[in-house]
């Protein structure tokens, strides 16, 4: 399943953030996976730029400082560029923030949640270029965008900007995505982005946000049910964590992180 390839890359983005490194040869073991970046990094891929979310006057309050938020990697053998975005480490803070439900117009049509939009506009690459400008220069035959949690909303906005710029070769994989745009935005997204898969745990609160009918989900949704997996501890955090999402999709190559393993597992 291709979604697992890109979900694994999102997991690597989390580990890079936790270790404050963009070195894919890093061999320090991560406690949540008992693996190193070098062990998890898939063959055939090379990192071409990291992605930093800058703290600015207009970014949401849950962004307290400049943070490594992901990277762009290229697979030359498949002519693919992957834009990878992690979520925030302070889930409850942005859940409170997103409840305000402000809106911002989007070039694709419709409106998007402005907290997500302000965070997206604050993403830059190593050169200092905005991510929005940088991704439009990618020339690979295939462009894949993937993210988890807040990173899913940022991935949605990235894909939407690519689509608005006329790119038709975009595939999207979302994990635990909030509702990013208005119904008009969602409809226009579906017209322009033909391949978008969204994985949602039915017990996860984050995909229910923002509340109400003002915003909706993009993509073809695959519903997951963490209660069917005895190894996953039932808790708000564990229903949302990326590694549990990946475990629900593949019990061979992934496992819940130590803090989310059920006692009886």
C-alpha positions in Angstrom: 0.0 0.0 0.0 1.6 3.3 -1.1 0.0 5.1 1.8 2.3 3.3 4.2 5.4 4.4 2.3 4.4 8.0 2.8 3.0 7.5 6.3 6.5 6.1 7.2 8.1 9.3 5.8 5.7 11.4 8.0 6.8 9.3 11.0 10.5 10.1 10.1 9.6 13.8 10.0 8.4 13.4 13.6 11.6 11.7 14.6 13.7 14.4 12.9 11.8 17.0 14.8 12.3 15.2 18.1 16.1 14.9 17.5 16.5 18.4 15.9 18.2 16.9 12.8 17.8 16.6 9.1 20.5 14.0 8.8 18.9 10.9 7.3 22.0 8.8 8.3 21.3 9.5 12.0 21.5 6.2 13.9 20.2 7.2 17.3 17.3 5.0 18.3 14.0 6.7 18.8 12.1 5.4 21.9 8.7 5.4 20.1 9.9 3.1 17.4 13.1 1.6 18.7 14.5 2.4 15.3 16.8 5.1 13.9 16.2 7.5 11.1 18.7 5.6 9.0 16.9 2.3 9.6 13.5 3.8 8.7 14.6 5.8 5.7 13.5 4.0 2.5 15.9 3.1 -0.2 15.8 5.1 -3.4 14.8 8.4 -1.7 17.0 11.4 -1.2 16.2 14.5 0.9 16.4 17.7 -1.1 15.1 20.3 1.5 13.7 20.5 4.9 10.6 22.4 5.7 10.4 24.8 8.7 7.3 26.4 10.2 8.2 29.9 11.2 6.8 31.7 14.2 5.3 34.9 12.9 2.8 37.6 14.1 0.0 35.8 12.3 0.7 32.2 13.0 -1.7 30.5 15.5 -0.8 30.6 19.2 0.1 26.9 19.3 3.2 27.8 17.2 5.6 29.1 19.8 8.9 29.0 17.9 10.4 28.1 14.5 10.0 24.3 14.2 11.2 21.6 11.7 7.9 20.5 10.2 8.9 18.1 7.4 10.9 17.8 4.2 10.8 17.2 0.5 12.4 14.0 -0.8 12.8 12.7 -4.4 12.9 9.2 -5.8 14.7 9.5 -9.1 13.8 5.9 -10.2 10.1 6.6 -10.1 10.3 10.4 -11.0 8.5 11.2 -7.8 8.7 14.1 -5.4 7.3 13.7 -1.9 6.2 16.6 0.3 6.0 15.4 3.8 4.5 17.3 6.8 4.2 16.2 10.4 1.6 17.4 12.9 2.0 19.6 16.0 3.2 18.1 19.3 0.7 20.3 21.2 -2.6 18.8 20.1 -4.8 20.3 22.8 -3.5 23.8 22.2 -4.5 23.8 18.5 -7.8 22.0 19.2 -8.7 25.0 21.4 -7.5 27.5 18.8 -9.3 25.9 15.8 -12.6 26.1 17.6 -12.8 29.8 16.6 -13.5 28.8 13.0 -12.2 31.8 11.1 -12.1 31.7 7.3 -9.7 32.8 4.5 -10.4 32.8 0.8 -8.4 30.3 -1.3 -7.4 30.6 -5.0 -9.0 27.2 -5.7 -12.3 28.6 -4.7 -14.2 28.5 -1.3 -12.7 29.3 2.1 -10.3 27.5 4.4 -9.8 27.6 8.2 -7.5 30.6 8.6 -5.4 29.1 11.4 -4.3 26.3 9.2 -3.8 28.8 6.3 -1.6 31.1 8.4 0.5 28.1 9.5 0.7 27.0 5.8 1.9 30.5 4.7 4.6 30.4 7.4 6.2 27.2 5.9 9.6 27.8 4.3 12.4 25.6 2.7 16.1 25.7 3.4 16.6 28.4 0.8 14.1 30.7 2.6 11.5 30.3 -0.2 7.9 29.7 0.9 6.8 26.1 0.6 3.9 27.4 -1.6 6.4 28.9 -4.1 8.9 26.0 -3.9 6.6 23.2 -4.7 5.4 24.8 -7.9 9.0 24.5 -9.2 9.0 20.7 -8.8 9.4 19.0 -12.2 9.0 15.4 -11.3 6.3 13.4 -13.2 4.6 12.5 -9.9 4.1 14.7 -6.8 2.9 13.1 -3.6 1.8 15.1 -0.6 1.3 13.5 2.8 0.7 14.6 6.4 -0.7 13.7 9.8 -3.0 15.8 12.0 -2.2 19.5 11.5 0.2 18.3 8.8 -2.7 16.8 6.9 -4.3 20.2 6.7 -1.0 21.7 5.6 -0.7 18.9 3.0 -4.3 19.6 1.8 -3.4 23.3 1.3 -0.2 22.4 -0.5 -2.1 20.1 -2.9 -4.7 22.8 -3.4 -2.1 25.3 -4.3 -0.5 22.9 -6.7 -3.9 22.2 -8.3 -4.6 26.0 -8.5 -1.3 26.4 -10.3 -2.4 23.8 -12.9 -0.5 20.7 -11.6 -2.4 17.6 -12.5 0.1 15.0 -11.3 -0.7 15.2 -7.5 -1.5 12.4 -5.2 -2.4 13.0 -1.5 -2.3 10.7 1.6 -3.8 12.2 4.8 -3.8 10.7 8.3 -6.1 12.0 11.0 -6.9 15.1 9.1 -9.1 17.9 10.5 -11.7 19.5 8.2 -9.7 22.1 6.3 -12.0 23.9 3.9 -15.6 24.9 3.2 -17.9 22.8 1.1 -17.1 24.9 -2.0 -13.4 24.4 -1.4 -13.9 20.6 -0.9 -15.9 20.3 -4.2 -13.2 22.3 -6.1 -10.5 20.2 -4.6 -12.1 17.0 -5.7 -12.5 18.4 -9.3 -8.8 19.3 -9.4 -7.0 16.6 -7.3 -8.0 13.2 -8.6 -6.2 11.0 -6.1 -6.6 11.8 -2.4 -6.9 9.2 0.3 -7.8 10.2 3.9 -7.5 7.7 6.8 -9.6 8.5 9.8 -9.9 6.6 13.1 -13.6 6.8 14.1 -12.6 7.4 17.7 -10.2 10.2 17.0 -11.5 13.6 17.9 -9.2 15.6 15.6 -11.0 14.7 12.3 -14.2 16.1 13.9 -12.7 19.6 14.0 -13.6 22.3 13.3 -17.1 21.4 14.5 -20.3 22.0 12.6 -21.0 22.1 8.8 -18.8 25.0 7.9 -15.9 22.8 6.8 -15.5 19.3 5.4 -13.0 16.6 4.6 -11.3 16.2 1.3 -10.5 12.9 -0.4 -11.8 9.3 -0.3 -12.1 8.4 3.4 -11.1 5.1 4.8 -12.6 4.6 8.2 -10.5 2.8 10.8 -11.6 1.5 14.2 -8.9 1.4 16.9 -11.3 -0.5 19.2 -10.8 -3.6 17.0 -7.1 -3.7 17.8 -6.4 -5.0 21.3 -2.8 -3.8 21.2 -3.9 -0.1 21.1 -4.6 1.6 24.5 -7.9 3.4 24.4 -7.1 7.1 25.0 -7.5 10.4 23.3 -3.8 10.6 22.4 -3.5 7.0 21.3 -6.6 7.3 19.1 -4.8 10.1 17.3 -1.1 9.1 17.1 0.3 8.4 13.7 2.0 5.1 14.6 -1.4 3.7 15.7 -2.8 4.7 12.4 0.0 2.9 10.6 -0.4 -0.1 12.8 -4.1 -0.3 12.0 -3.1 -0.5 8.3 -0.2 -2.9 8.7 0.4 -5.0 11.8 3.5 -6.6 10.4 5.8 -3.6 9.9 4.3 -1.1 12.5 3.4 -1.3 16.1 1.9 1.1 18.7 4.4 3.4 20.5 5.3 2.3 24.0 2.9 4.9 25.6 0.0 3.6 23.5 0.5 -0.2 23.9 -2.4 -1.7 25.9 -1.3 -3.4 29.1 -2.7 -6.7 28.0 -1.0 -6.6 24.6 
